[in-house]
Amino acid sequence: MKSAAKVIFHIDLNAFFASVASINEPYLKNKVFVVGGTNLTTRGVITTASYKARRKGIKSGMSIVEATKIYPKLLVVPTDYSENKKYSDIFFNVLKEYSDLVLKGSIDEAYVDMTELSKKYHPLQIAKDIMNRLNKEYSLPVSIGIAPTLFLAKMASDLKKPLGITVVRKKDIVKKILPLPIKDLFGLGIKTYPILMNKGINLIGDFIKEENRETILSVMSIDSYNHFLENIKGLSSDIVNPSKYDIPKSISSETTFNYDVGNVEAIMLEMKNLFDESYNRLIKEKVICKTVTIKIRYSDFQTITRSKSIEDFTKDYHTLETLMEEIFYDNYNDEELRLVGVGFSNMILEEDYREDFNLFTYQKLIK
């Protein structure tokens, strides 16, 4: 028996950083402004452009200097990290009132499984209620895509901005997705789509044509090609897993020796191997940390764990390795060991990190 299609929402806060800036400084609502820098002489780039700025041709990722050449009266507003987090938390808390299945895509977007609630209320009614609440109560405009898969919901939410609601069912793919320019294919890199366009793949519809298969495979792997085909045809994931991007509380590796080892050089060699294993996971998870921990177990099974922390988050290999060595030599008592381990904790996502702005970071900015 074929299972019923799920109802997946992708909800995207429109020009989020600019919206927060306008909430805190209402006079900005009628101004052409961007968020992302404090000093026009620095190499700052735009994080978010207000919609009025976008109509001038200014967009995120553009340098502030370049943007002011386009519109000399442009206002530049510094990013307020604490306020952005505050309103992001409000956004996600509102969504959790409608469903327990909320996946954070980023600070300003979420996937929500509305299948259960849609058994009581029409999905469009739910979407309008969410949009009105966020906009009227918190001044947070959103766009919402409704579809049977996460990918199609994401594509749908991008079709009408700001304050748009778009439904894309599988039967709508031909009409609503295939005519879109190839650059709008979610997940396709900014370096890839120009190459495809140069080869005549201008629309998403061109991508799925069998006669273009070999041309596309000259640009990407067969796995990537098949992945995009599944997404476009509505055959990809419909599972909203709230824990998918959770940050691990710690990352560690350990090993038990085949026999008790007392040679400090051999022990340290193994410690460094374990350090590398943990460090590679740290990089893969895209997190940074403050704390390094070692674990050692002696031949009599006495086990100790010792940690040392630094003031600021880092992923610098040399800094963390030195910390590991210091902890080991401060605690090793020259006896034979049965087990050793190395780990990291006190972590945050690298994208959530912000250096405190001070004299030293300022000097780095202007070099």
C-alpha positions in Angstrom: 0.0 0.0 0.0 1.4 3.4 -1.0 1.9 5.7 1.9 0.4 9.2 1.8 2.7 12.1 0.9 4.0 14.0 3.8 3.4 17.8 4.3 6.8 19.5 4.7 7.2 23.2 5.3 10.4 25.1 4.6 10.1 28.4 6.4 12.7 31.1 5.5 13.0 34.4 7.4 13.2 37.1 4.8 16.4 39.3 4.9 16.7 38.2 8.5 19.6 40.3 9.8 18.0 43.4 8.0 14.7 42.6 9.6 16.3 42.5 13.1 18.1 45.8 12.4 14.8 47.4 11.4 13.1 46.1 14.6 15.8 47.7 16.8 16.1 50.9 14.6 12.6 51.5 13.1 13.9 54.5 11.0 15.7 51.9 8.8 12.5 50.6 7.4 12.4 53.4 4.8 16.1 53.5 4.2 18.5 51.7 1.8 20.8 49.8 4.1 22.8 46.7 4.5 24.1 44.7 7.5 27.6 43.4 7.9 30.2 46.1 8.6 31.2 49.0 10.8 33.9 50.7 8.9 33.9 51.5 5.2 37.7 51.4 5.1 37.8 47.8 6.1 37.4 44.8 3.8 34.0 44.1 5.2 31.4 42.3 3.2 27.6 42.5 3.3 25.9 39.8 5.3 22.4 40.9 4.4 21.0 43.6 2.1 17.6 45.1 2.8 15.1 44.7 0.0 15.4 48.4 -0.9 19.2 47.9 -1.3 18.6 44.7 -3.4 16.5 46.8 -5.8 19.6 49.0 -6.3 21.6 45.9 -7.3 23.3 45.4 -3.9 23.5 41.9 -2.6 25.0 39.8 0.2 28.6 38.8 -0.3 29.4 42.1 -2.0 32.1 44.2 -0.4 30.9 47.3 1.4 33.2 49.5 -0.7 31.7 48.1 -3.9 28.1 48.6 -2.6 28.7 52.2 -1.7 30.0 52.9 -5.2 26.6 51.6 -6.5 24.7 53.7 -4.0 26.8 56.3 -2.1 24.0 57.1 0.4 24.0 53.5 1.5 23.7 53.0 5.3 25.8 50.2 6.8 24.6 48.7 10.0 26.8 46.4 12.2 25.7 42.9 12.8 24.1 42.5 16.3 24.8 38.9 17.1 22.9 38.8 20.4 19.7 40.3 18.9 19.9 38.0 15.9 20.1 35.0 18.2 17.2 36.4 20.3 14.9 36.6 17.3 16.1 33.3 15.9 15.1 31.7 19.1 11.7 33.4 18.9 11.2 32.0 15.4 12.0 28.4 16.3 10.0 28.6 19.5 6.9 29.7 17.5 7.4 26.8 15.0 7.6 24.2 17.8 4.1 25.2 18.8 2.9 23.7 15.5 5.1 20.6 15.3 7.6 18.6 17.3 9.5 17.8 14.1 11.5 21.0 13.5 14.9 20.9 11.8 17.1 24.0 12.0 18.6 24.6 8.6 20.4 27.7 9.7 19.8 30.6 12.1 17.0 31.9 9.8 15.4 28.8 8.2 13.7 25.6 9.2 12.1 22.5 7.9 8.9 21.5 9.7 6.9 18.3 9.3 3.3 19.4 9.3 1.8 16.1 8.3 0.0 15.5 11.6 -1.4 19.0 12.0 -2.5 19.0 8.3 -5.0 16.2 9.2 -6.9 18.9 11.2 -6.2 22.1 9.3 -5.4 22.8 5.7 -1.7 23.4 5.1 -2.3 26.8 3.6 -4.3 27.8 6.7 -1.4 26.7 8.9 1.1 28.6 6.7 -0.9 31.8 6.8 -1.3 31.6 10.5 2.5 31.2 11.0 3.3 34.0 8.6 0.8 36.4 10.2 2.0 35.6 13.7 5.7 36.1 12.9 5.1 39.2 10.9 2.5 41.0 13.1 3.7 40.0 16.5 7.5 40.0 16.0 8.0 42.0 12.7 9.6 38.9 11.2 8.5 38.4 7.5 8.9 34.9 6.2 8.4 32.9 3.0 7.0 29.4 3.2 7.4 26.5 0.8 5.0 23.5 1.2 5.9 20.2 -0.5 6.2 16.4 0.0 10.0 16.5 0.4 12.6 18.7 2.1 14.2 19.7 -1.2 11.0 20.7 -3.0 9.9 22.7 0.1 13.2 24.6 0.0 12.8 25.3 -3.7 9.2 26.4 -3.1 10.0 28.9 -0.4 12.5 30.7 -2.7 9.8 31.2 -5.4 8.0 34.1 -3.7 9.9 36.5 -1.5 9.2 38.3 0.7 6.0 37.1 2.4 5.1 34.4 0.0 3.5 31.0 0.3 4.1 28.4 -2.5 2.9 24.9 -2.8 4.8 22.4 -4.9 3.4 18.9 -5.3 5.0 16.3 -7.4 2.5 17.1 -10.2 3.7 20.7 -10.1 7.3 20.0 -10.7 7.0 20.3 -14.5 5.3 23.7 -14.3 7.0 25.3 -11.3 10.5 23.7 -11.0 11.7 22.7 -14.4 11.4 26.2 -16.0 13.7 27.7 -13.4 17.2 28.8 -14.3 19.9 26.2 -13.4 21.5 28.6 -11.0 18.4 28.3 -8.8 18.9 24.5 -8.3 19.4 24.2 -4.5 22.7 22.7 -3.6 24.4 23.4 -7.0 27.6 25.3 -6.3 28.3 28.8 -7.6 31.3 27.5 -9.5 29.3 24.7 -11.1 26.3 26.3 -12.6 28.3 28.7 -14.9 30.1 25.7 -16.4 26.8 23.9 -17.0 25.4 27.1 -18.6 28.4 27.3 -20.9 27.5 23.7 -22.0 23.9 24.6 -22.8 22.3 23.5 -19.5 20.4 26.7 -18.8 17.3 25.4 -17.1 16.6 22.8 -14.4 14.5 21.1 -17.1 17.6 20.8 -19.2 19.4 19.0 -16.3 17.0 16.1 -16.3 17.0 15.5 -20.1 18.6 12.1 -20.9 20.4 13.6 -23.9 22.3 16.0 -21.6 23.5 13.2 -19.2 27.0 12.8 -20.6 27.5 16.5 -20.8 26.6 16.9 -17.2 28.7 14.0 -16.1 31.7 15.8 -17.6 31.1 18.4 -14.9 30.1 16.3 -11.8 30.3 12.8 -10.5 27.6 10.2 -11.2 26.6 10.2 -7.5 26.0 14.0 -7.5 24.1 13.7 -10.8 21.8 11.0 -9.4 21.4 12.9 -6.2 20.2 16.0 -8.1 17.9 13.9 -10.3 16.2 12.4 -7.2 15.8 15.8 -5.7 14.3 17.4 -8.8 11.9 14.5 -9.4 10.6 14.6 -5.8 12.2 11.2 -4.9 14.4 12.5 -2.1 14.1 12.6 1.7 10.8 13.5 3.4 12.2 12.9 6.9 12.5 15.9 9.2 15.0 14.8 11.9 15.4 17.5 14.6 18.7 16.0 15.8 20.3 15.9 12.4 22.6 18.9 12.9 23.1 18.7 16.7 26.5 19.6 17.9 28.2 16.7 19.7 28.9 17.4 23.3 32.4 16.0 22.9 34.7 14.3 20.4 37.1 11.7 21.5 39.2 8.6 20.5 40.8 6.0 22.6 42.7 2.7 22.3 43.6 -0.2 24.5 47.1 -1.6 24.0 47.5 -5.3 23.3 50.0 -5.2 26.2 51.0 -2.7 28.9 53.3 0.0 27.4 55.8 2.0 29.4 57.9 3.6 26.6 56.9 7.2 26.7 57.8 7.8 23.0 55.5 4.9 21.9 52.8 6.2 24.2 53.1 9.7 22.8 53.1 8.4 19.2 49.7 6.7 19.9 48.4 9.8 21.6 49.2 11.8 18.5 47.4 9.3 16.3 44.3 9.5 18.6 44.7 13.3 18.5 44.6 13.3 14.7 41.5 11.0 14.7 39.6 13.4 17.0 40.9 16.5 15.2 39.7 15.2 11.9 36.2 14.7 13.3 36.4 18.2 14.8 37.0 19.6 11.3 34.4 17.3 9.7 31.7 18.4 12.2 32.7 22.1 11.5 33.1 22.9 15.2 35.7 24.6 17.3 36.6 24.0 20.9 38.1 25.4 24.1 38.9 22.2 26.0 41.3 19.3 25.4 41.0 16.1 27.5 43.3 13.1 27.9 42.4 9.7 29.4 45.0 7.3 30.7 44.6 3.9 32.3 47.5 2.3 34.2 48.3 -1.4 34.3 46.5 -1.7 37.7 43.3 -0.3 35.9 43.5 3.0 37.7 42.0 5.5 35.2 42.3 9.2 35.2 41.0 11.9 32.9 42.5 15.4 32.9 41.4 18.5 30.9 42.8 21.9 30.2 41.0 24.8 28.6 42.0 28.0 26.8 40.2 31.3 26.8 39.0 31.4 23.2 37.5 28.8 20.8 39.9 27.4 18.2 40.5 24.7 15.7 44.2 25.5 15.4 46.0 22.2 15.1 49.3 23.3 16.8 47.5 25.0 19.7 45.4 21.9 20.5 48.2 19.5 20.0 50.4 21.5 22.4 47.7 21.5 24.9 47.3 17.7 24.7 51.1 17.2 25.2 51.1 19.6 28.2 48.3 17.7 29.9 49.9 14.4 29.3 53.4 15.3 30.6 51.8 17.0 33.6 50.0 13.9 34.6 52.0 10.9 33.4 54.0 9.2 36.2 56.3 7.0 34.1 54.3 3.8 34.7 53.0 1.3 32.2 49.7 2.2 30.5 46.9 -0.1 29.3 44.7 2.6 27.6 45.1 6.1 26.3 42.6 8.6 24.9 42.3 12.1 23.5 39.2 14.3 23.1 37.8 17.8 22.7 34.8 19.4 24.4 33.3 22.8 25.2 32.4 23.2 21.5 30.4 25.5 19.2 29.7 25.5 15.5 32.4 27.4 13.7 29.7 29.5 11.9 28.4 30.7 15.2 31.7 32.0 16.4 32.5 35.7 16.5 35.9 37.1 17.6 35.6 39.9 20.0 36.4 43.1 18.2 39.5 44.6 19.7 42.7 46.3 18.7 44.3 43.1 17.6 41.4 41.8 15.5 41.0 45.3 14.0 44.6 45.2 12.9 44.0 41.9 11.2 41.0 43.3 9.3 42.9 46.2 7.8 46.0 44.3 6.7 
